[in-house]
Amino acid sequence: MPESIPFNIPMIDLCDETHRHVIIAQGTPESYKGHPTTLLMPDQKTMFCVYPLGHGGPSAVLQRSDDAGLTWSDPLPVPENWKTATNCPAIFRFVGPDGVERLFVFEGLGKMRQSVSLDRGETWTPFEENGLKTAMPFTTIIEITGNRLMGGWSRKPSTLISFSEDGGLTWSPERVLVESGGKFPDSRPCEPAFIRSPDGKEIACVLRVSSTMKCRSLAVFSTDEGETWTDPVELDRTMTGNRHQPRYSSDGRILMAFRDRTLHSPTWGHFVAWVGTYDDIRNCRAGQYRLKLLHSYDTVKMHDTGYPGVELLPDDTLVVTTYVKYRPGPEKQSVVSVRLKLEEIDAMAEGMDS
């Protein structure tokens, strides 16, 4: 990589603070543990993690924690056809208009499929097609007015959305959210991430761009629950990366984790997070901090990490989970989580200033 250019906000390195790390699934010389997503249940203790074997697949592996991510089960029993999952599985929880709680795992390369649990993850249906075509399953789903859901995903050359009126069981025909062209003709936007404004009136969608040599990550905004969207705008370089996952903390700030793809970044290719506010996203400002969460020791692809889950616990601990080549040596990627509180980051930043 060319010489790095520092960010104009503090960059705080947590990757050597191993007391923050929990290894959910250890990679071995033969076994690659891939792109995870997580789900924290309403009891604030039960957490699920689903991930593939290999880079994007095959298979979908499910593990559960009963202590908010500190310890984890072995892989749980799942239907036989979960072994045929073909791209990064993603887990979500919704309560439908019928009042029924359902957990979903989505997967797919070509045709999207979904599996449902009605008993809080104890048992699951086999994967079945849901009518959508994809290169990857939903990367983001948000609840919108009218007891509806809006899901976002990508399939070249477009980023797409679909709506559900029955709590995720069925999905409307796809609509194009954004595609390459216009002001950013080479951007190839994909892997959307929705986050609602603090007043609830607007939804932002942060987008990966596949050509970071041409532009930074993009964002579009909707004030009518996803019916219409603004033209894309280029975000600050502090937010340039792949597969963003934003989560509000209790004080209203946002931690957004992703694979760093910022041109000339000192942490390029590693697992990082951005801390700032919704207004920072809306106004394309730099934000408050950049965090280096985990160092990737992958010397082959250099950037084979990211694709995170982010959960907020009642004590304000953020549990940020990814896959990463955790240490030098023959072991392939592991699924690892990092635990932190923003108040700890504030104290570290104050120490840097003193």
C-alpha positions in Angstrom: 0.0 0.0 0.0 1.1 3.6 -0.6 2.2 5.8 2.3 -0.7 6.2 4.8 -2.4 9.5 5.5 -3.6 10.0 9.1 -7.3 10.7 9.8 -8.2 14.1 11.2 -9.9 12.5 14.2 -8.3 10.4 17.0 -7.5 6.8 16.0 -7.5 4.5 19.0 -5.9 1.0 18.7 -7.6 -1.8 20.7 -6.4 -4.8 18.8 -3.7 -5.8 21.4 -6.2 -5.6 24.3 -6.9 -9.3 24.3 -9.0 -9.2 27.4 -11.7 -7.7 25.2 -11.6 -10.7 22.8 -13.9 -13.7 22.8 -13.2 -16.4 20.2 -16.5 -17.8 19.1 -15.2 -20.3 16.5 -11.5 -21.0 16.2 -10.1 -21.4 12.7 -7.7 -24.3 12.1 -5.3 -25.0 9.3 -8.1 -26.9 7.5 -11.2 -24.9 8.6 -12.0 -21.3 7.7 -14.8 -19.7 9.8 -16.3 -16.9 7.8 -18.6 -13.9 7.7 -20.7 -13.8 10.9 -23.9 -11.9 11.9 -25.2 -11.8 15.5 -28.6 -11.4 17.2 -29.2 -10.4 20.8 -32.5 -11.6 22.1 -34.9 -9.4 24.3 -33.7 -11.1 27.5 -30.4 -9.3 26.9 -28.5 -12.5 27.6 -29.2 -14.9 24.8 -27.1 -14.2 21.7 -26.9 -16.1 18.4 -24.1 -16.1 15.9 -24.4 -17.5 12.4 -21.5 -17.9 9.9 -20.4 -19.9 6.9 -17.5 -22.2 6.5 -15.1 -20.8 3.9 -15.2 -17.4 2.2 -19.0 -16.9 2.0 -19.8 -20.5 2.2 -20.8 -23.3 1.9 -22.8 -24.1 5.0 -24.5 -22.0 7.7 -23.3 -22.7 11.3 -25.3 -21.5 14.3 -24.0 -21.0 17.8 -25.6 -19.6 20.9 -24.4 -17.8 24.0 -26.5 -17.7 27.2 -24.3 -15.0 28.9 -24.4 -12.1 26.4 -21.5 -13.4 24.4 -18.9 -14.3 27.0 -19.1 -18.1 26.3 -20.5 -20.0 23.4 -22.1 -23.4 22.6 -20.8 -25.8 20.1 -22.5 -25.6 16.7 -26.3 -26.2 17.2 -28.4 -28.8 15.4 -29.9 -27.3 12.3 -31.8 -28.8 9.2 -29.7 -30.8 6.8 -30.0 -28.3 4.0 -28.2 -25.6 6.0 -25.1 -27.4 4.7 -26.0 -26.1 1.2 -26.0 -22.4 2.2 -24.2 -20.6 -0.6 -23.3 -17.2 0.7 -23.0 -15.2 3.9 -26.0 -16.2 6.2 -27.6 -13.4 8.2 -29.8 -13.7 11.3 -32.7 -11.4 12.3 -35.6 -11.3 14.8 -39.0 -9.7 14.1 -42.5 -9.7 15.7 -45.0 -9.7 13.0 -48.4 -7.9 12.8 -49.9 -11.2 14.1 -47.9 -10.7 17.3 -45.7 -13.8 16.6 -42.0 -13.6 17.3 -39.9 -15.2 14.5 -36.2 -15.6 14.0 -34.9 -15.7 10.4 -31.7 -16.8 8.8 -31.3 -15.6 5.2 -28.8 -16.9 2.7 -28.3 -17.1 -1.0 -26.2 -16.7 -4.2 -28.6 -16.6 -7.1 -31.8 -17.3 -5.3 -32.3 -16.0 -1.8 -33.6 -18.5 0.8 -34.8 -18.2 4.3 -35.2 -20.4 7.4 -37.6 -19.6 10.3 -37.7 -20.4 14.0 -40.8 -20.0 16.1 -39.3 -21.2 19.3 -36.5 -18.7 19.9 -33.9 -20.5 18.0 -34.5 -24.0 19.4 -35.6 -25.5 16.0 -35.5 -24.2 12.5 -37.3 -24.9 9.2 -35.2 -26.0 6.2 -34.1 -23.2 3.8 -36.7 -22.3 1.3 -36.7 -19.8 -1.6 -38.4 -16.4 -0.9 -38.7 -15.2 -4.5 -35.8 -12.7 -4.5 -32.6 -13.0 -6.6 -29.3 -12.0 -5.0 -25.6 -12.2 -4.9 -25.9 -12.1 -1.1 -28.8 -12.2 1.3 -30.2 -9.2 3.1 -27.4 -7.2 4.7 -29.9 -4.9 6.5 -33.6 -5.0 7.5 -35.3 -2.2 9.3 -38.8 -1.9 10.7 -40.9 0.8 9.0 -44.4 2.3 9.6 -47.5 0.2 9.1 -46.0 -2.9 10.9 -43.8 -3.4 7.8 -40.2 -4.4 7.2 -37.8 -3.0 4.5 -34.8 -5.2 3.6 -31.8 -4.2 1.6 -29.3 -6.3 -0.4 -27.2 -6.1 -3.5 -26.9 -7.9 -6.9 -24.7 -6.4 -9.6 -25.1 -3.7 -10.7 -27.8 -2.6 -8.2 -28.5 -2.2 -4.6 -32.1 -3.4 -4.0 -34.9 -3.2 -1.5 -38.0 -5.3 -0.8 -40.9 -4.9 1.7 -42.6 -7.4 4.0 -46.1 -6.9 5.4 -46.2 -10.1 7.4 -43.2 -10.0 9.6 -40.7 -11.4 7.1 -42.5 -14.4 5.8 -43.1 -13.0 2.3 -41.4 -10.2 0.4 -42.5 -7.8 -2.3 -40.8 -7.7 -5.8 -37.5 -6.0 -5.7 -37.0 -2.3 -6.3 -33.7 -0.6 -7.2 -32.4 1.6 -4.4 -29.3 2.9 -6.1 -26.9 1.7 -8.8 -23.7 2.9 -10.4 -23.9 6.0 -12.5 -24.5 9.7 -12.2 -21.9 11.5 -10.1 -20.2 8.3 -9.1 -20.1 6.2 -12.3 -17.5 3.7 -11.1 -18.7 3.3 -7.5 -20.6 0.0 -7.8 -22.5 0.6 -4.5 -23.5 -2.5 -2.6 -24.0 -4.0 0.9 -26.4 -1.5 2.3 -26.8 -0.7 6.0 -29.9 1.2 7.3 -30.0 3.4 10.3 -32.9 5.7 11.4 -32.4 9.2 12.6 -32.8 9.9 16.3 -36.1 11.7 15.7 -37.4 8.8 13.6 -38.2 10.9 10.6 -35.4 9.8 8.3 -33.6 6.6 7.3 -30.0 6.7 6.2 -28.5 3.9 4.0 -24.7 3.6 4.1 -23.2 1.8 1.1 -20.0 0.0 0.4 -18.4 1.0 -2.9 -16.4 -1.7 -4.7 -14.0 0.9 -6.2 -12.5 2.8 -3.3 -9.8 4.1 -5.7 -12.6 6.1 -7.4 -14.7 7.3 -4.4 -15.5 6.9 -0.7 -18.4 5.1 0.8 -21.8 6.6 -0.1 -25.1 7.3 1.6 -28.6 7.9 0.5 -31.5 9.2 2.7 -35.3 8.7 2.8 -38.0 10.7 4.6 -40.9 8.6 3.4 -40.1 5.1 4.8 -38.1 4.0 1.8 -40.5 5.0 -0.9 -38.1 7.6 -2.4 -34.4 8.3 -1.8 -32.0 11.2 -2.3 -29.2 11.0 -4.8 -26.0 9.4 -3.3 -23.5 11.6 -1.5 -19.9 10.8 -0.7 -19.2 10.3 3.0 -16.1 11.4 4.9 -13.0 9.2 4.3 -13.3 8.1 7.9 -16.3 5.9 6.9 -14.9 4.3 3.8 -15.1 0.5 4.1 -17.0 -2.7 3.4 -20.2 -4.1 5.0 -20.9 -1.3 7.5 -22.9 -2.3 10.6 -24.1 0.7 12.7 -25.6 0.6 16.2 -26.7 3.4 18.5 -25.2 3.5 22.0 -27.3 4.5 24.9 -25.9 8.1 24.8 -27.1 8.5 21.1 -23.7 8.1 19.5 -23.3 5.5 16.7 -20.6 2.9 16.5 -20.3 1.6 13.0 -18.0 -1.4 12.3 -16.6 -2.4 9.0 -13.6 -3.6 7.0 -11.3 -0.6 6.4 -10.9 0.2 2.7 -10.0 3.8 3.1 -7.4 4.8 0.5 -4.1 5.5 2.3 -5.5 4.5 5.6 -3.0 3.5 8.3 -5.4 0.6 9.2 -6.3 -0.4 5.6 -7.6 -4.0 5.4 -8.1 -4.4 9.2 -11.3 -4.5 11.3 -12.2 -1.0 12.4 -15.1 1.0 13.7 -16.2 4.6 13.4 -17.8 6.6 16.3 -19.9 9.6 15.6 -23.5 10.9 15.4 -26.3 10.6 12.9 -25.7 14.2 12.0 -22.1 13.4 11.1 -23.4 10.8 8.6 -26.1 13.2 7.4 -23.7 16.0 6.8 -20.7 13.9 5.7 -18.5 14.9 8.6 -15.5 13.0 10.0 -17.1 12.0 13.3 -15.4 11.6 16.7 -13.1 8.6 16.6 -11.7 5.8 14.5 -11.0 2.5 16.3 -8.8 -0.3 15.2 -10.6 -3.3 16.7 -8.6 -6.3 15.3 -5.5 -6.7 13.2 -5.8 -9.0 10.2 -2.8 -11.3 9.8 -3.9 -12.5 6.4 -0.9 -12.0 4.1 -2.6 -13.4 1.1 -5.8 -11.3 0.6 -4.7 -8.7 3.1 -8.2 -7.6 3.9 -10.2 -10.8 4.4 -12.1 -9.6 7.6 -15.1 -7.5 8.5 -18.7 -8.3 7.9 -19.6 -7.7 11.5 -22.4 -8.0 14.0 -22.8 -5.2 16.6 -24.9 -5.6 19.8 -25.5 -3.3 22.7 -25.9 -4.7 26.2 -27.8 -3.1 29.1 -24.5 -2.0 30.7 -23.5 -0.1 27.5 -21.1 -2.8 26.4 -20.9 -3.1 22.7 -20.2 -6.6 21.4 -18.6 -6.3 17.9 -18.1 -9.6 16.1 -16.2 -10.4 12.9 -14.1 -13.0 11.2 -10.4 -12.5 11.0 -7.1 -14.3 10.7 -6.5 -13.7 14.4 -2.8 -14.6 14.7 0.2 -15.4 12.4 0.5 -19.1 11.6 -1.3 -21.8 9.6 -4.7 -21.3 11.2 -7.4 -19.8 8.9 -9.9 -17.2 9.9 -11.7 -17.4 13.2 -15.0 -15.7 14.4 -14.0 -13.3 17.2 -15.8 -10.6 19.1 -14.5 -7.4 20.8 -16.2 -5.9 23.8 -15.9 -2.2 24.6 -17.8 0.8 26.1 -17.7 4.2 24.6 -16.9 5.7 28.0 -13.7 3.7 27.9 -12.9 5.1 24.5 -13.6 8.7 25.7 -11.1 8.1 28.6 -8.5 6.8 26.2 -9.0 9.8 23.9 -8.6 12.2 26.9 -5.3 10.4 27.8 -4.1 11.0 24.3 -4.7 14.8 24.7 -3.0 15.1 28.1 
